Amino acid sequence: MSILIFLIIILAFIVFIGIFNEKAFHIQSDIALIMFSLIIALILAIISRLTSIPWLDVFVNRIGDFGFEEYLLDGVLCFMLFAGASKVNMGKFRQNIRPILLLALLTTVVSSFLYGLLFYIIVMIFGIPMDIWMCILLGCVVSPTDPIAATGILNKIGLSKNVCSVIENESLFNDGTGVALFVFVRSIIIQSGNSHFMILMCKEIFGAIAVALVVSFLLFKLMEITKDPVRYILISLLDVSLVYVICEHMGFSGVIASVVCGMYFSYAMDKMERRVKVIDPSEYYKDFWEILESILNAVLFVMIGLMLLDVEISRYAPVVIPAGIVILLVSRAGGVSLSSWLTGRSIPGNYDLKEFVILMTWSALKGGLSLALAMGTAGYLDPAIYKLFINVTYVTIFFTVLVQGLTVKKVYFKLEDHKSKRIRPGGNV
C-alpha cells in the first residue's frame, strides 16, 4: 500500500468520523476518532474472517506493514511534543514544579515496578511463561502517561488551568523516565548492557536538556534577526527535528529534548512579544503549531484504531486483560500516592491526598508511545509473549482513552464538589 493511498484512507476516516460525531454524538473529537476507528476496525476484521473480499483482505494484511513505531518515534513524535510543550504556562509550571517532577520521575518508576510485581503474581498463578523482568518491562510500556493523549483530550473538557498544567506537564516529562527505565529493563532481559538505572536516567534527561538548550539558544538567535514569520516556523521545525536526531544518536532522550525545545521557544517568544506582534500580527507561527498538532493528533488516534486489524489475540488474553486493567489502576494510584505524600503541602489545587490520587490516577491516559514501545519488543521476546504485550497495551490504551477519557470530567467535578464541602463544611460559603 503506497503512503499516499494510506494517507487518503486516514484523512477520509478523520473527515467522515468528525462530521458524523459533530452531527450525532458531540463526543470530544479525539476520543470520537479512536472510538469509531476501533468500531470500524472491529467490523472490518469480522467481515474479513467471515468472507473473502479481495480489496479488504489486501487492506487488512497490509495495515501492519505501515511501520507505526517508525512513523511515531522516528517521524512525528518530536513535532507533537514541541507543539504541546510550546503551550505550557511557564508561571503554572514554576508554581507546581515540585509535584510535576515527583510525578514525572518517581511515580513512573514506582508504577512500573509495582505493575510488574503484581502482574508477575498473575502469571505465576496461571502458569504464563514470563519472568519478573518481562513483567516489569510490560509495566514500563503501560505506566508512562501519554503527552499526546493528555494535551489532545484533557485540555478540551473543562478542567481548571492549574489542574491541566500539572497533568500535561507530568505527561510531557514522565516519558523520558519511562523510556530510560524501558531501556534499562530491556538490557537486563537481553543481557546487552549493565548500565545502572540512575546513570542511564541522568544521561537521558540531563544530556537531552543540555542539547536542547544549546541548539535552541543558537537557532533562536536566527529568529531575532529575521522579519519573516514563515521563517519563524521553519526555524522552530529545524530546531526540534535537529535536537531530536542529535539526542537519539547520542543516547539521550529525544522525548525530553523535544519538550525542552517547545518550552524554550515559548519562553523566548514571550520575551520578545512586542516584536512578534509587529512581525507576525496574523499569528502564523502560533496557528501553524496548533493546526499541525490537531492534524497529527487526529492521524495518530485513527491509526491506533486501525492498527487493531493487525493484532492477533493471545490465548492468555481472557486472564491477563482484566487483570492488567486492575493492576494498571492500582500501580498508578500507588505511584501517585508516594509522590503526593512527598509533595506534602505543595499538592496542587488544594486537594487532599486522597482527592489528588484519584484525579491523577483517573486522568492518566495512555496512547501511541506505549504502543510504539510494545511494538519495539518484537525482536527479543517470544512471539507468544510479544502477542500478550500487544494485547495488554491495546486494551490499556482503549480503556484509558475511552473509559477514563469520557468520564474524567465527571470525576473532576465530583472531586471539586467534595473538596468544597471539605473546605467549607455543609457547603456554606
Secondary structure by P-SEA (a helix, b strand, c coil): ccaaaaaaaaaaaaaaaaaaaaacccccaaaaaaaaaaaaaaaaaaaaaacccaaaaaaaaaccccccccccccccaaaaaaaaaaaccaaaaaaaaaaaaaaacaaaaaaaaaaaaaaaaaaaaacccccaaaaaaaaaacccccaaaaaaccccccccaaaaaaaaaaaacaaaaaaaaaaaaaaaaaccccccaaaaaaaaaaaaaaaaaaaaaaaaaaaaacccaaaaaaaaaaaaaaaaaaaaaacccaaaaaaaaaaaaaaaaaaaaaaaaaacccaaaaaaaaaaaaaaaaaaaaaaaaacccbbbbcccccaaaaaaaaaaaaaaaaaaaaaaaacccccccccaaaaaaaaaaaccccaaaaaaaaaacccccaaaaaaaaaaaaaaaaaaaacccccaaaaaaaaaaaaaaaacccccc
